[in-house]
Amino acid sequence: AVGYRGEKNFVRLYPAYRVRSQEGARQQDVRTLHLRHSYTLGARTRTFAFAQYQSDLALQLDNRFLLGGGVRRRVLELTSGGIDVGLGVMWEREKVTGDPAEHDMRGANLLVINGRSGTVDLNFTGFYQPRLDNFRDVRLAGSGTAAVPLLSSVALTVSVRWLLDTDPPPTVQREDYGITVGIRYAFN
């Protein structure tokens, strides 16, 4: 991720690309570009706005565009972090292989828990994204990350992610999960 944190503004860009091959055949090709902006309204409240592009060969997702925003509030302050809850909405354009593009409005609701255990940064983010015209069509997602410092501005990250889609394309499983290991560099 690349970002800028000012007194009231926090802008982040999260690019991601994953490829996995098995016996010479491409099994997974995931591309994501996520731009997020937060603006601090007060000590415990801030806005969030985002735009995202995603494609995922394994999910038969040719492309998905998201544009949304909302309000996030710190509901519990902890010594080394806290718990935030956010409520928002997003517009979604999704094109699945073999089908015409669909446009939906979804909730963009989130739960964020972050903190520190010794020198290890811990973060959990969960999303609840119901389709606003059909609350039985829901996406639930959760990801947890531990960042272990290696040098003053370099950390080893281990992330676990889980996704549930109650109305996926016919040939795609309802659940997806994975583990990612990476390196994080912070410009100080």
C-alpha positions as CSV (number, residue, x, y, z in Angstrom):
1,A,0.0,0.0,0.0
2,V,1.0,3.6,-0.6
3,G,-0.5,6.4,1.3
4,Y,-0.4,9.9,2.7
5,R,-1.5,10.9,6.2
6,G,-2.1,14.5,7.0
7,E,-3.7,16.2,9.9
8,K,-7.3,15.4,8.8
9,N,-6.8,13.5,5.5
10,F,-5.6,9.9,5.0
11,V,-5.3,8.6,1.5
12,R,-4.3,5.1,0.6
13,L,-3.8,3.1,-2.6
14,Y,-3.8,-0.7,-2.4
15,P,-2.6,-2.4,-5.6
16,A,-2.6,-6.2,-5.6
17,Y,-1.9,-8.9,-8.2
18,R,-1.8,-12.6,-7.5
19,V,-1.2,-15.5,-9.9
20,R,-1.2,-19.2,-9.1
21,S,-0.5,-21.9,-11.7
22,Q,-1.0,-25.6,-11.3
23,E,0.5,-28.0,-13.9
24,G,1.2,-25.1,-16.3
25,A,-2.4,-23.9,-16.3
26,R,-3.3,-20.6,-14.7
27,Q,-5.7,-21.3,-11.8
28,Q,-5.9,-17.9,-10.2
29,D,-5.4,-14.4,-11.6
30,V,-6.6,-11.7,-9.2
31,R,-6.1,-8.0,-9.8
32,T,-7.3,-5.4,-7.4
33,L,-6.8,-1.6,-7.2
34,H,-8.4,0.1,-4.2
35,L,-8.2,3.8,-3.5
36,R,-9.5,5.0,-0.1
37,H,-9.8,8.4,1.5
38,S,-10.7,9.2,5.1
39,Y,-11.4,12.6,6.5
40,T,-11.4,13.2,10.3
41,L,-14.5,15.0,11.5
42,G,-13.7,14.7,15.2
43,A,-11.8,12.7,17.8
44,R,-13.8,9.5,17.2
45,T,-15.5,10.1,13.8
46,R,-14.3,10.2,10.3
47,T,-15.7,9.7,6.8
48,F,-14.5,7.1,4.3
49,A,-14.8,7.1,0.5
50,F,-13.4,4.5,-1.9
51,A,-13.2,3.4,-5.5
52,Q,-12.1,-0.1,-6.4
53,Y,-11.4,-2.2,-9.5
54,Q,-11.2,-6.0,-9.2
55,S,-10.9,-9.0,-11.5
56,D,-10.6,-12.6,-10.4
57,L,-10.3,-15.5,-12.8
58,A,-11.1,-18.2,-10.2
59,L,-14.4,-16.4,-9.3
60,Q,-15.2,-15.9,-13.1
61,L,-15.2,-12.2,-12.3
62,D,-14.2,-10.3,-15.5
63,N,-14.4,-7.0,-13.6
64,R,-16.1,-5.3,-10.7
65,F,-16.1,-1.6,-10.0
66,L,-17.1,-0.2,-6.7
67,L,-17.7,3.4,-5.7
68,G,-18.9,4.2,-2.2
69,G,-18.5,6.0,1.2
70,G,-19.9,6.4,4.6
71,V,-19.1,7.3,8.2
72,R,-16.8,5.4,10.6
73,R,-16.8,5.9,14.4
74,R,-14.5,4.6,17.1
75,V,-16.8,2.8,19.6
76,L,-14.1,1.6,22.0
77,E,-10.7,3.1,22.7
78,L,-8.0,0.6,23.7
79,T,-4.5,1.3,25.0
80,S,-2.9,0.2,21.8
81,G,-5.8,0.5,19.3
82,G,-9.5,0.3,19.3
83,I,-12.7,-0.9,17.7
84,D,-14.4,1.1,14.9
85,V,-17.8,0.6,13.3
86,G,-18.7,2.1,9.9
87,L,-22.0,2.4,8.0
88,G,-22.1,3.3,4.3
89,V,-23.4,2.5,0.8
90,M,-21.7,1.6,-2.5
91,W,-22.5,1.4,-6.2
92,E,-21.3,-1.8,-7.8
93,R,-20.9,-2.8,-11.5
94,E,-20.1,-6.4,-11.8
95,K,-19.4,-8.4,-15.0
96,V,-19.2,-12.2,-14.6
97,T,-17.9,-14.4,-17.5
98,G,-20.8,-15.3,-19.8
99,D,-23.3,-12.8,-18.3
100,P,-24.2,-9.2,-19.0
101,A,-22.9,-6.6,-16.5
102,E,-25.1,-6.0,-13.4
103,H,-25.5,-2.8,-11.4
104,D,-26.4,-2.9,-7.7
105,M,-26.4,-0.7,-4.6
106,R,-25.0,-2.4,-1.6
107,G,-24.4,-1.6,2.0
108,A,-20.7,-0.9,2.8
109,N,-20.7,-1.6,6.5
110,L,-17.5,-2.4,8.4
111,L,-16.0,-3.5,11.7
112,V,-12.3,-2.7,12.3
113,I,-10.3,-3.9,15.3
114,N,-6.7,-2.9,15.6
115,G,-4.0,-3.0,18.3
116,R,-0.6,-4.1,19.2
117,S,0.8,-7.1,21.1
118,G,4.3,-6.4,22.1
119,T,5.9,-5.2,18.9
120,V,3.4,-7.0,16.6
121,D,0.7,-4.9,14.9
122,L,-2.7,-6.7,14.7
123,N,-5.6,-5.7,12.5
124,F,-9.0,-7.3,11.7
125,T,-11.4,-5.9,9.2
126,G,-14.8,-7.3,8.5
127,F,-17.4,-6.2,5.9
128,Y,-21.1,-6.8,5.7
129,Q,-22.4,-5.9,2.2
130,P,-26.1,-6.6,1.6
131,R,-27.7,-5.8,-1.7
132,L,-30.1,-3.0,-0.8
133,D,-33.0,-4.3,-3.0
134,N,-32.5,-8.0,-1.9
135,F,-31.1,-8.4,1.7
136,R,-30.7,-12.2,1.1
137,D,-27.9,-11.4,-1.4
138,V,-25.1,-10.7,1.0
139,R,-21.3,-10.6,0.9
140,L,-19.5,-11.1,4.2
141,A,-15.7,-10.7,4.3
142,G,-13.1,-10.8,7.0
143,S,-9.3,-10.4,7.0
144,G,-6.8,-10.4,9.8
145,T,-3.2,-9.3,9.6
146,A,-0.2,-9.6,11.9
147,A,2.8,-7.4,11.1
148,V,6.0,-8.4,12.7
149,P,8.8,-5.8,12.6
150,L,12.0,-6.9,10.9
151,L,13.8,-3.5,10.6
152,S,12.7,0.0,11.7
153,S,10.5,0.5,8.6
154,V,10.1,-3.1,7.3
155,A,7.7,-5.7,8.6
156,L,6.8,-9.3,7.7
157,T,3.0,-9.5,7.3
158,V,0.8,-12.6,7.5
159,S,-2.8,-12.2,6.5
160,V,-5.8,-14.6,6.6
161,R,-8.9,-13.8,4.5
162,W,-12.4,-15.3,4.2
163,L,-15.2,-14.4,1.9
164,L,-18.9,-15.6,1.8
165,D,-21.1,-14.7,-1.2
166,T,-24.7,-15.9,-0.8
167,D,-25.4,-15.5,-4.5
168,P,-22.2,-16.4,-6.4
169,P,-22.1,-17.3,-10.1
170,P,-23.3,-20.9,-10.6
171,T,-19.9,-22.5,-11.0
172,V,-18.3,-20.6,-8.1
173,Q,-18.3,-21.8,-4.5
174,R,-20.0,-19.6,-1.9
175,E,-16.9,-19.4,0.3
176,D,-13.3,-18.4,-0.5
177,Y,-10.4,-18.2,1.9
178,G,-6.6,-17.9,1.8
179,I,-3.4,-16.9,3.6
180,T,-0.9,-14.3,2.2
181,V,2.6,-13.6,3.4
182,G,4.2,-10.4,2.4
183,I,6.6,-7.5,3.3
184,R,5.4,-4.1,4.4
185,Y,7.6,-1.0,4.0
186,A,6.7,2.2,5.8
187,F,8.1,5.6,4.7
188,N,8.8,7.5,7.9
